[in-house]
Amino acid sequence: MFDFHLHLARLPQPMMLARALQKKGLCFNAIACEPAEWEVLQKMDSSLFEGSTRNYGIHPMTIADVTEADWERLESLLDNYPDANVGECGLDKRYDGYAEGGLQEQAFRRQVELARNLHRDLHIHCVGDYGRIIKILEECGYPGKKSNIKSRQRAPKVHVTFHRFGGDISIVKAAQELNPIFSLHLDSFHKKSTLAAIPQIPAEQIRFETDADETFCSANLLKNESVDKIAKALIEQLKETEQLVR
């Protein structure tokens, strides 16, 4: 099994949890979307990520607190870890800077260009206008082509992942030129337009995620439970989500 979007750094005892997930056969995309989370993943032994990936980015809710030194550190992290991907990043109408040309868009474009230049997968967060996200990706020339020595060691194609997908069929169609992956969460099945779009997504473009962070533990009464119980709960949610497609 594979959890395509997991906030490992924000869950209890991340190192022990990663090992518990390994033992249960669950690989994952560990998403770190602010500097404090990058630090947690960096301290973890690479053996904990066998079959899994680390992803570094800046979430729209944290952009206002990010410094230029943080941007430099993000670029250095991605440059030094050729197997790491970019994200999550994107746009969110619930936070300041969402307006066109605003702080969120500036930060998103910067990360899209970074992913393009390094030839990395990109994990997209969108609460708002999916059409605007696709337009920015196209304007930035993502995914682009391999451009440096390190990238030649990677697969020839990179993917745009629409995390916790909540768009409609028009977005599925518009994204086809971007080599997309649509990562489905239980919430993806709550919106009528998304529910109608899911059967139209090519099977090879569908993945599943928990998007689990500290709120997952709170909602499932797991705050004081063992990492083994948390791992089981993650697997159960993934299975439940997959079953909705079948």
C-alpha positions in Angstrom: 0.0 0.0 0.0 1.0 3.6 -0.5 -0.2 6.7 1.3 0.4 9.4 -1.3 0.2 12.3 1.1 1.2 12.0 4.8 2.4 14.7 7.2 4.8 12.4 9.0 6.6 15.3 10.7 3.4 16.5 12.4 2.4 13.0 13.7 3.5 11.6 17.1 6.9 10.0 17.3 7.6 10.3 13.5 10.7 8.0 13.5 9.0 5.2 15.3 5.8 5.7 13.3 7.8 5.4 10.0 9.3 2.2 11.2 5.9 0.8 12.2 4.5 1.7 8.8 7.5 -0.1 7.1 6.8 -3.2 9.1 3.1 -3.1 8.0 4.1 -2.7 4.3 2.8 0.9 4.0 5.0 3.3 2.0 4.3 7.0 1.8 5.0 10.4 0.5 6.2 12.3 3.6 5.1 15.9 3.0 7.0 18.7 4.8 5.6 22.1 4.0 7.3 24.5 6.4 10.9 24.8 7.7 10.2 23.2 11.1 8.9 20.1 9.3 11.9 20.0 6.9 14.1 19.7 10.0 12.2 16.7 11.3 12.5 14.8 8.1 16.2 15.7 7.7 17.0 14.2 11.1 15.5 10.8 10.1 17.6 8.0 8.8 17.3 7.4 5.1 16.6 3.7 5.8 13.1 4.8 7.1 12.3 6.0 3.6 13.0 2.9 1.6 10.1 2.7 -0.9 8.9 6.1 0.3 9.8 9.7 -0.5 10.5 13.0 1.2 8.9 16.1 -0.2 9.9 19.7 0.8 7.8 22.8 0.1 6.0 25.8 1.5 2.3 25.6 2.1 0.2 28.8 1.4 -0.8 29.0 5.1 2.8 29.5 6.1 4.1 31.8 3.4 3.8 35.0 5.4 6.4 33.8 7.9 8.9 32.4 5.4 12.2 34.4 5.0 14.6 34.5 2.0 17.0 32.4 4.1 14.2 29.7 4.2 13.9 29.9 0.4 17.6 29.4 0.1 17.5 26.4 2.4 14.6 24.9 0.5 16.6 25.1 -2.8 19.7 23.6 -1.1 17.6 20.7 0.4 16.2 19.8 -3.0 19.6 20.2 -4.7 21.3 18.0 -2.2 18.5 15.3 -2.2 17.8 14.3 -5.8 15.1 11.9 -4.8 13.1 14.5 -2.9 10.1 16.2 -4.6 8.5 19.6 -4.2 5.5 20.4 -2.2 3.0 20.7 -1.0 2.5 24.2 -2.4 -0.3 26.0 -4.1 -3.2 28.4 -3.4 -5.7 28.6 -0.6 -8.5 31.2 -0.5 -8.8 30.8 3.2 -5.5 32.6 3.8 -4.0 36.1 3.1 -2.2 36.7 -0.2 -4.7 34.6 -2.3 -5.5 37.4 -4.8 -3.9 37.2 -8.3 -0.3 38.3 -8.2 -0.4 38.1 -4.4 2.1 36.5 -2.0 0.6 33.0 -2.4 0.9 33.1 -6.1 4.4 34.5 -6.0 5.5 31.6 -3.7 3.7 29.0 -5.8 5.3 30.2 -9.0 8.7 30.1 -7.4 8.2 26.5 -6.3 6.8 25.5 -9.7 9.9 26.9 -11.4 12.1 25.1 -8.9 10.4 21.8 -9.6 10.7 22.4 -13.3 14.4 23.3 -13.2 15.2 20.3 -11.0 12.8 18.0 -12.9 10.9 16.9 -9.8 7.3 15.9 -9.1 5.1 18.6 -7.7 2.5 18.2 -5.0 -0.3 20.8 -5.4 -2.6 22.2 -2.7 -5.7 23.9 -3.9 -8.6 25.4 -2.0 -10.1 27.7 -4.5 -9.5 28.0 -8.3 -8.0 24.9 -9.9 -8.2 26.6 -13.3 -5.8 29.3 -12.0 -3.5 26.6 -10.7 -3.3 24.9 -14.2 -2.8 28.3 -15.9 0.2 29.1 -13.6 1.7 25.6 -14.3 1.4 26.2 -18.0 2.8 29.7 -17.8 5.8 28.4 -15.9 6.4 25.7 -18.4 6.0 22.9 -16.0 6.9 20.0 -16.2 9.5 21.0 -18.8 12.5 18.9 -19.7 15.5 17.5 -17.9 18.0 20.2 -17.5 21.0 19.1 -15.3 23.2 16.2 -14.5 21.3 15.1 -11.4 18.0 15.0 -13.2 19.3 12.6 -15.8 19.4 10.0 -13.1 15.6 10.3 -12.7 12.7 8.9 -14.7 12.1 10.8 -17.9 8.7 12.0 -16.8 7.6 14.0 -13.8 4.1 14.3 -12.4 1.8 17.0 -11.1 -0.1 15.6 -8.1 -3.4 17.2 -7.3 -3.4 16.4 -3.6 -6.8 15.8 -1.9 -8.4 16.4 -5.2 -11.6 18.4 -5.2 -12.0 19.5 -8.8 -14.5 18.6 -11.5 -14.3 16.8 -14.8 -13.2 20.0 -16.6 -10.1 20.1 -14.4 -9.4 16.5 -15.1 -9.5 17.1 -18.8 -7.5 20.4 -18.6 -4.7 18.7 -16.6 -4.1 15.9 -19.0 -1.1 17.6 -20.7 0.6 17.9 -17.3 1.1 14.2 -16.7 -1.3 14.4 -13.7 -1.9 12.3 -10.6 -5.2 12.8 -8.8 -4.7 11.8 -5.1 -8.0 11.0 -3.5 -8.9 11.5 0.1 -12.2 10.6 1.8 -13.2 14.2 1.4 -12.8 13.9 -2.4 -16.1 11.9 -2.3 -18.1 14.6 -0.5 -18.4 17.1 -3.4 -20.9 16.2 -6.1 -18.8 17.5 -9.0 -15.7 15.7 -7.8 -17.7 12.5 -7.2 -18.9 12.7 -10.8 -15.4 13.3 -12.1 -13.7 10.4 -10.4 -15.0 7.6 -12.6 -13.6 9.6 -15.6 -10.1 9.7 -14.3 -7.8 7.1 -16.0 -7.0 4.4 -13.5 -3.3 4.9 -13.8 -3.7 8.5 -12.7 -5.4 7.7 -9.4 -3.7 7.4 -6.0 -5.0 7.4 -2.4 -4.0 9.5 0.6 -4.8 10.0 4.3 -3.4 13.6 4.5 -2.8 12.7 8.1 -1.4 15.2 10.6 -2.0 16.0 14.2 -5.7 16.6 13.5 -6.0 13.0 12.3 -5.0 11.8 15.7 -7.4 14.1 17.5 -10.3 13.2 15.3 -9.6 9.5 15.7 -8.9 9.6 19.5 -5.3 8.6 18.9 -3.3 11.4 20.6 -2.1 9.1 23.4 -2.1 5.8 21.6 0.9 3.8 20.3 2.4 4.2 16.9 1.2 0.8 16.1 -2.4 1.9 16.6 -1.8 5.0 14.6 -0.3 3.0 11.7 -3.3 0.6 11.8 -5.7 3.6 11.6 -3.9 5.1 8.6 -4.1 1.8 6.8 -7.8 1.4 7.6 -8.5 4.9 6.2 -6.6 4.2 3.0 -8.5 0.9 2.5 -11.8 2.8 3.1 -10.9 5.4 0.5 -9.8 2.8 -2.1 -13.0 0.9 -1.6 -15.0 3.9 -2.6 -13.4 3.8 -6.1 -14.0 0.0 -6.5 
